[in-house]
Amino acid sequence: MAVQILKDYCFADMTVRYLTDDQKKQVGLVLLPADRPVLAQQKKEQIDSLVQLKITGDIYNEPYAMGNTMRNSETVRRLEYQKQEMYQQGDRTHIQTVLEARGRYRVIHHLIWKEASRYLRIFCTIENTGQEDFMLELFESFSFGSISPYLVGDGHEQMFLHRIRSVWSQEGRPERIPLEDLQLEPSWAGYAVRCEKFGQVGSMPVNKFFPFAAVEDQQNQVFWGAQIAHNASWQMELYRRDDALALSGGMADRDFGHWMKRIAPGQTFATPQAIVSVAHTDSFDAFSARLTEAALEGLSQVPQSEKSLPIIFNEYCTTWGNPSHENICEILDCIKDKGFGYFVIDAGWYKQDGVPWDLSMGDYEVSKSLFPKGLKNTADKIRAAGMIPGIWFEYENAGRESDIYQKQEHLLHKDGKPLTSYARRFLDMCDPWVEQYLTKRVIGTLKQYGFGYMKIDYNETIGAGCDGAESLGEGLRRNMAASKAFIEKVKREVPGIVLENCASGGHRLEPGLMSQMSMASFSDAHECEEIPVIAANLHWVIHPAQSQIWAVIREKDSLQRIAYSVANTFLGRMCISGDVTKLSQAQWRIIDAGMEFYRKIAPVIRNGQSYHYGTPVKSTRHPKGWQALLRIGTNGTAYIVLHLFEGDLPEQIHIALPKGCPAKVAAVYSEKEEQVECSGQCLVYQPKDRKKALAVLLV
């Protein structure tokens, strides 16, 4: 069948093109840079449907698909195009494309563009219009095809997949993989589908990969990509059956994430949202910023206290899970005049005598040993010192020494038994009793003591899922949806609360949860040399104004080491911890100077564009060479954070500044006086030390 253009829409610098066949039955979606009209190229190409779903019992697509992919199944092939509607709602344009398998089901593809933004939001809904139940085993959020429209044939040796890997305390490792290395070339006969499916299974959505994928046409300098906003199991699929390439993703399917969902007659169901974009650029930095730009929608709704990106003090690396009224007061005496905005009481404030904090969490009754006069007295001391008091909860899980750990009727189960990790069980967030319990223990504590900040931690994954639904994966999805709903209840009942998203550091850095909260723990890397590598890499997947980075200062630290740690925080939100009650005046001078520098660059952190420079890092744990991150603001200023690691360094480091970047050195942060110059549009620095950092403000 001949491929035709159904409709083109222009949004900012993107063209959204809907394709159909000559009978107007199937519909495909193509994203194009508005400045790159498609050139007529000789291709073997079919329409790839803009919706991807499968009902159990329906026929799979193509030879060797089963076990690899459920895309383009009989469920999709039954659909016929009905209509397309566009309407405005405030500053948002909505396009709804309706497809239907008459007498069975109706699917609506939703595409939303916010005025002036450089990204789109896509999700799909399904309605059972028949007389019988059916079971979904695949329903993805987005799908677009015809990637590589500018390349002749299959575009061999010009196409690359970008994805971002993640493990505990080493989040954000980038990969750029030729499609040939993934065996995504079409066969000589155009026979047998190719698919690269990857993702994550469980309740820590960044526990293997970030829910992110981008495809690069190197020859034509075009990127396509997406992020999935989902706090449970998810997948991405690169799919090929001819010269064209398709990218889709959403919730993990039955094969990948043990997910099936029953849809009754008249029932509807919606996928999570995907954030997608396309750009004509040779810079992965510039493309990824289009997706993280979506975070600004959530940041526009944060409490007033967040507008200036205040500095956080967290006592965890000071007391190591043993906070008390006494040691908090000692800390406050040292930092009360330093200009911190928040003081966070981290894990352990509730712990039973003689029991570690991670085994006793769940009951959340204030420790009488640690806080003999109660927690209000301590919170009042924090406020009197000029800071908003914050407190830590891991309310979705229970440690094995807590009372609630034994309340099996209110916990998640798998195969009829309480779902148990090495030290934790999981509260059933769909249970009304659990909601009431957490309302009293969590929201009640926030209200009673006047906390204005809550760190929400989460230190274990549920895995494939739990009992109580049609499938393990659906049990997981329901539980995590209820968890998100409880966050919204916290925000309603404690107006102005600042929320921090933490999951063993960075295991929940996905767009959905990030949009609910002010910021997130970037990682559990607290005192490591690799902190700047992780923090800089995260600019590709989260907005730096939401990336809380730790500078843990030790009494034994040299001034050079302190400047290294403090400069790390310029890559996001500054959080200080450590031996602050034991530091010398010279050590405090370096910290104070760093806090002053941070306040100068905060507007650029909030509104800017990041660029990476330096030596490729092979070992995250043992970095060698050098790294620089440039962030250009919208207010006529920019800054560079430069880190020198072990290994060989050049005699001079030259950083070519992009056109339009400010190029006058206004200030330099380091532990000593440094000579940094700008020659034209190039910053020049002569390194003399290793394991060192400095930062440069440009105007």
N, C-alpha and C positions, 0 to 999 in steps of 0.2 A: 504493500500500500504506500502511496505517496505521502511524504511528510509535509505538513502545511503549518504555517503560523496561525494559531488561534487568536492570540492577542499579545501585544507588547506593552509593558508599562515601564516608565522611567522613574526611578527613585534615586535621588542624589546622583552619584556617578555609576549607578548600576542599572542594567536593563534586565527586567524579569520577562522572560519569553515563555509563553505556553504554546506547546506544539500539539498537533492532532493529526489524525490520518484523514484521507479523503472522504471517509464516511462519518467523520466526527464521532468516533466511538471511544478511542483511547486518548489520553492526555498525558503529555510529558512536560517537564519543567526544566528550563535551561537558564542559568545565570551568566550574564555577560557584562564585561566592563562597558560602560556607555560610550567610551571613546574608541572601542575596537569593534566595528561592525564585522560580522562574521564573513569571512572569505569563503567562496565556493571551493570546497576541497572534495576530492574524490574519496568517498568513504563508503564502506559497507556498514550501514547503521539502521537500526530500528528504533521506534519510539520506546522509551523506557518509562513506565508509569510513574507519575508523581506521588502515588500512594503505594505502599507495600504492606500487605497483610496476608495472612493465611488462616483458613478455617480447617480444623481437623477433618480428615477424610478427603479433602480436595487434592487434586493431582499436582505433584511437584512440577517444576519447570526444567527442561533440558536434561540431557544425560549427566549423571554423576553429581546431581545437585543435592540429593538426599544426604543429610549429615553435614553438608557444607553451607547451604543457603536455602531459605524458603522463599526468596524473592521471585516475583513474576509467576506465582502459582495460578492455578485455575481460579482461585478466589479473586485475583486481580483481573484475569482475562475475562471474567463474567461482567465486569463493570463497564457501563456505558456512560458517556458524558451527557449530562442533563442541562446544566446552565452554569454561568459564572456571573457573580455579582460583586460590585465594588461599592463601598460606602465609607464615609468619613465619621470618625468619632473623636472629637477634639483634635489633637495634633497627630492622630493615627489614621492611617488608611488601611482598610481591611479588604482583602480579596478572598472570596469564598468560591471554590470550584466544587460543584456537586456531581458526584458519579453514583450510579445506582445499578444494582443487580435486581431487577424488578421482582417484587414479591418476596425478596430475601433480605437485603440489607442496603443501606445508603451510607456512603462515605463522603464526608466534607473535608476538603483540604483548605486550611486556613493559613493565609499569609498576611503578616502585619508589618507595616513600615511606620516608624516614628519619624515625624518631620525632621529633616536635616541630619538624620543618623546615617551611618554607613554600614548598617547591618539590617537583617530582616529576622523576624520571628516566624517560625512555622510549626504547626501542629495539626493533627488530624482527629476527627471524631467519626464514630460509627454508630448507626442506629439499626437495630433489628426490626425490619419492616415485615417480617414473615410471621408465621404461626407457630414456629418451633424454636426451641433454644438452639444455639450453636456455640461451639467452643473455639475461641481464638487461640492460635499458638504463635502468631507473629503479628505485630502491629507497630510499625516504625513511625517515628515523628516526622521525618523528612526524607525526601529522595530527589536528587537531581541528576540528570544524565547529560549526554553530549559534552562531557568534559574533554577537552583538547579539540575544540572545533576549528582551531587555526592550523592544526598539523595535518599533513598529508597522511592518509592511511591510519595506521595505529600509532603514529608518533613515536616510533621506537627510539630509545636512548634520550628522550627529552622530558619524560614524565617522572615525577618523584612524589612519594608519600612522605609527609611530615607528621610525626606523632610524638607525644611527650610521655615518657615512662615515669613511674613513681614507685619508690619503696620507702619504708620508714626512714626518716632522717636523711634521705637522698632524693627528695622530690624534684621533678622537673627536668629529667635528663632527655635532651632532644634526640630524635632520629630523623635522618633524611635518607630515604631508601629508594633506589631506582625500581620502577615497577617490574623490570625484568628480574630483579632479585626476589621478588614475591611471586614470580611465575604468572604475572598478569598480562602476558601477551596472548592475543587470540591464536587459536590453533590454525594450521595450514588449511583446514577444511571448514573453519568456522563452526566446529563441532565441539561440544562439551563446554559448559560454563566454567569461568574462572572466578574465584572469590577469595578475598582476604578479609576474614572476620576477626575482630579483636575487641576487647572490652574488659569488663570487670564484673565479678559475681559477688554480691553481698551488700552489706549496709555501709561499707566504706568505699564510696564511688571513685576514690583516687588511690586505691590500694594496689594498682598494677600499671594502669595508664590513666592519664587525664582523659575525661570524656571529650576529646578533641581530635580532629583530623583535618589535614589540609593537603591539597594536591597542587603541585607546581608544574606548569608548562614552562620549562627553562628557556626554550627558544623564543617564545613570545612574551615572556615575563608576565604571566598571569597566574594568580592563585585563586583556588576555590576552597572553602573550608567551613567547618561547623563545630559548635559545642552543643552538648546535650545537657539540659537542666533537669537532672534527675538524681535523687539521693539514694537510689538502690541500683540493682544490676542493670547494665546498659551494654550496648554493642554498636560498633561501626562496621560497615561493609563497603569494601571496594569491589565492584562487580563488573564483569566483562563477558560478553558473548560475541562481540564483533569489534569493529574498529573503535567504537565509542566506549567510554568508560563512565560508570555510574558510581555515585557515592550516596549512601543512605545510612540511617542510624536511628536509635531510640532505645526503648526498653529491650533488655535481652530476651530472646525468644525461647521457645521450648527446648531447642537443641542446646543453646548456649547458657541459658539462665533458668531452666526448669519452670518456665512460665506458660501457663494456660489460663484463660479467663472465659467463664460462661456468660453469654449475653442472652437474656430472655427477651421474648417479644415485647417491643416498645422500649426496651432499655437502650441507653446510650452510654458510650465510654469514650474518653478523650486520652490521647497520648500526652506525655510531657512535651514541653516546648523545646525546640532547637533554635539556636542562634546561628545564622548563616551569613556568608558574605562572599563577594568576588571582588578582585582588584587587579588592575594593571599596574604592576610594580615589580621591581627586581629585589625587593626587600621583604624578607619574612618578618622582620620587626614591624614594618609598616602594615603588613597584612594582619598579623595577629592582633595588633592594636584595634583594628576594626571590630573584632569580636569582644575584646575586653572592654571596649567603649560602652557596651550594653550595661556594665555595672554602674554607670553614671545615673541610670534611671533609679536604681535603689539608693545610691548615695544622695540623691536629691531629697530623699525622704528620711534621712537619718536625724537623730535628735540634734538640737541646736549646739550642744556641747561638742559635737563632732566636726563642725564646719571648719575649724582651724587645724584639724588633725592633731589633737593634744598628745603629749608624751605620756606613756604609761609606765608606772612602776609596778612590777609583779614580784612578790616576795618568795616565789617558789624556789629559785636558785639561791636564795638567802637562807631559808629555813629547811628546805628539802622535805616538804610535806609535814612540817611540825610548827605551823604558825601558832602564836599565842598572843594574848594581850600584851604581855611583857615585851616580847621581842618586836612586835609591831610598833609599840610606842618608842622603842629604841631606834628603830629605822626612821620613824617619823621625825624624831629629833634631828636626824642627820639630813633629811631631804625636804623638810617642810618649806624652805625658802628657795628651792631650786626651780620651781615652775612646772612641776608635774601636774597633769590634769586628772589622772586616775590612779588610785592605789588599789590593787587587786589582791584580795586574800585568796590564795590558791588552795589546792587540795590539802585536806587534813584537819580542817577546823572542826570537824564532826567526829573524828576518829576515837575509837575506844582505846583505853589505856593498854599499852603493850601490843596493839594490833596495827600493822601498817595501814596507811591511808587507802591503798588500793584494794584492801580486803574488807574494809568496813564501810565503804561508801554504799549509800542506798537508803539508810534510815534518816540521815540528816537531822540529827538532834545535836545541838551545840555541845561541844565537849566542856564539861565543868572543870576539868583539870587545866585545860588550855585557856579557857575564858571564864574564870571563877565569878566575875561580875556580869556575865552575859555578853552577848555579841553587840548589843546596842552601845554599850560603853566604848567598845573599840571603834565601831562605825562613827560614833560622835567624835572621837579623837581624830579620825581621818578627815572628817569634814572641817573640824577646827583647824587642821593643818592646811586647809585650802584645796583639798582634793575630793573628787567624787569617789565614794567607797564602792568597791566591786567585790564579787564573791564567786567562787567556783562551784559548779555542779556537774555531775555526770549522771543525770537523772534517768536516763533510759536503761541503765545497767545496774546490777547489784553485785557487790563483793561477797565472797563466800562466808564472811564472818558477820554479815548484817542479818537482821531479823527478816527483812523482806526476801532475802535469798531463799528462805524456807517456805514462803507463801506460794506454793507451786500453782495454785489455781489462778494466780494473777501474773504468771510468767509465760513466756513463749515456750512452745513444745515442738519437738520434731520426732516423728515416729512414736508419738504418745508419751515421750519422756521429756523432762525439762531440758531445754537446749542449753548446754553447759560448755563453756570454754575451760581453760586451765584454772581460771580464778573468778569467772563472772557468769552470771545468768542475765536474762534480758526481760525487762518488764513488757507486758502485752499492752502496747500503746492504744490498742483498739478497745480495751476493757474500760467501761465507765468507772469501775472502782479505782483503777490506776489513775485515770484522769483526776478523780476527786483527791486521791492520795497525793499526787504531785501538785495539785492546786494548793493543798494545805502546806506541804513540806517545802515546795520551791517558791511558788508565788507568795505564799504566806510569809516565808522568811524574808523575801525581797521587800515586801510591804512593811513588815513589823520593824525591821531595822533600817529602813530607808536606803537600801542599796540602789544605786543608779547605774550599775554596770554588772552584767553577768557573763562569766566565761562558761560556755557550754562545751564540756569535753565529752569524748566518746572514744573509749580505748579498747574496743574489740568489735569484730565483725560477726554478723549473724550467719554469714555464709550463704548457701544457696536459698535458704528460706525456712519457713516454719509451717506448722499445721494450722488448720482453721480456714482454709480456702480451697479452691479448686486445684491448686498446685502449690508447691513450695514457693515458687517465684511470686505468685499472686499473694500468698501470705506475707512475704517480705514486702511487696509493694504497698499493701494495705497498712502494714505496721509503720512503714516509713512515711506514708502520707499522713497518718495520725500523729506522728512525731512532728512533722512540719506544722500541722494544725495546732499543736500545743504551743509551739513557738509564737504563733499569731495570738494565742490566748494570753501569753505572757505580755506581749506588746500592748494588748488591749487593756489589761488589768494593771499594768505598771507603766503608765504613759511616760515617754521620754527615756525608757531604759536603753542603755547601750549594750548591744549583744556581740559577743565574740564567738566565732565559729572555730572550734578546736576538735580534732579527732586524732589523738596521738600525734599532735602537730597538724600536718597537712593532708590527712586522709579524707577530708570532706570539702575540698576546694572546688566544688562544682557550682555552676551559675545559679541554680535554684536556691540552695541554702545561702549562698553569698548574697543574693538579692534580699534575703530576709534580715540580714545582720549588717552591722557597721563594719566589721573587720574580721580577720581570721588569723590564727596562729599559722605562720608560714611553714613551720616545721618544728620538730622536736630537737633540731640541732641547736643546742644552747651555747656551747663553748668551743665549737670545732672550727678548724681552719677553713673548712669547705662552706661555711655559712654564706659568704658572698657569691659563690658559684650557684648555690640553690636559690638564693634570693634574687639574683639577676635573671636566672632562667624562668622564674615564676612570672616575670613581666609578660611572657608569651601567653599565659593562661589565666591570670587574675590581674585585676587592677592594683597597682602598687599602693594606692590610697587605702586598700583593704588588707595589705600584707604586713602583718605585725611581726617584726624581726627583733630577736633578742640580742642585747649586748650584756653579757654576764661578766662583771668586773670582779677580779680576784685581788686580794691584798698583795699577792706576790707578782702581779702583772707589771711588766715594764711599761713605760709611757708609750713606747711604740706599739706594744700589744693592746693597750687601752684604746689608742687611736684607731687601730685595726678593727677592734670590736665595735666601737662607736660608729665608724664609717660604714660598717655593714648595714646599720639601721637607716642610712640615707637611701637605701634601695627600697624602702617602704615606710612603714610606721615604726617609730622608735619606741622600744620597750627596754627598760633598764632593770637589772637584777644583780644579785651577787653580794660581795662583802662591803657594802656601802658604809657600814658602821666602823670599818677599820682602815679606810683609805687615807692617804696623806693629802695635804693641801695641793701638792704637785699633781697627784693623780686626779683630784677633783677639778683642777684647772683644765685638764684635757677633756674631762666629761662635760664641764660647763661650756667650754668652747664648742664642743660638738652639739650640745643642745641649742646653743645660739645659732649655729650653722643650720641645723635642722629646721628651725623656725623660719629661716630665710627661704629655704627651698620647699617648704610645705605646699605653697600654692602651685609649684611646678609638679610635685608629686601628685597632687589632685588633678591637675589639668596639664597634660603633656604627652610627648611621644618619646619612646625609648629606642635606643640603638645600642647594639652590642659590638664590642671590639675585643681583640686580644688573641691569645694563643688557644687553639682548640684544647679543651680539657678532656684528657682521656680517663684519668682516675679522679673521680669526685673526692674520694677520701684523701688523696695525696696530690693535690693540684700542683702543676708546674707551669712556669711561664708567667704571663700577666693577663689581667682582665680589666676592661673598662666598660662602664655603662654611662652613656650620655642620655640625659633626658632634657628635651627642649620644651619649655613652657609656652603658654599662650600670652604671657604677660611681658615678653621682651627679655626674659632671663632663661638661663639653662644651667645645668650643673653636670659635672663628670665625677664619678666615683671610680678611682683607680686602685687596683689591688695587685701587689707583687708577690708571687709565690716562690717556691723553690725552683731550682733548675736554672738553665741559661736565660739570661735577659739581654735584650739588645742594648747597645751603647746609648741610644736615644729611642724613646717611644714617640712616634708620630701618630696623632689621631686626626684624620681628615674630618672636619666638621661639615655637615650637610649645608647646602645652600640655604641662606636665611638664618642660620644658627648664630646667635650672639657670639662674638669672638674677642671680647675684652675681659681679661682676668680681673675680677672684683674682689675675690677673697680666696684664700687657700686654707683648708683645714688639714692639720697634721700635728704630730707631737713636737715638731721643730720647724724652724723656718725653711721653706722650700722654694726653689726657683722653678716656676712654671711660666711658660710664655706662649703667646699666640702669634704665629707668623702667618698673616693672611687668614685663610680658613683652615689653619692647621694648629693644633695644640702640640707643644713640644715639651718633653720632660726627660731628664737624664736620671735613670734609676741608679741608686747607690746601695740600697738595702734590699733584703728579701723578707718575706713575711711582714709586709708593710702595706699601709693604705694611706691614701690622701684623697681629698675632694676639692674640686675647683668650682667656684661660682663664676659664671659668665654673664656679662651684661652687654 
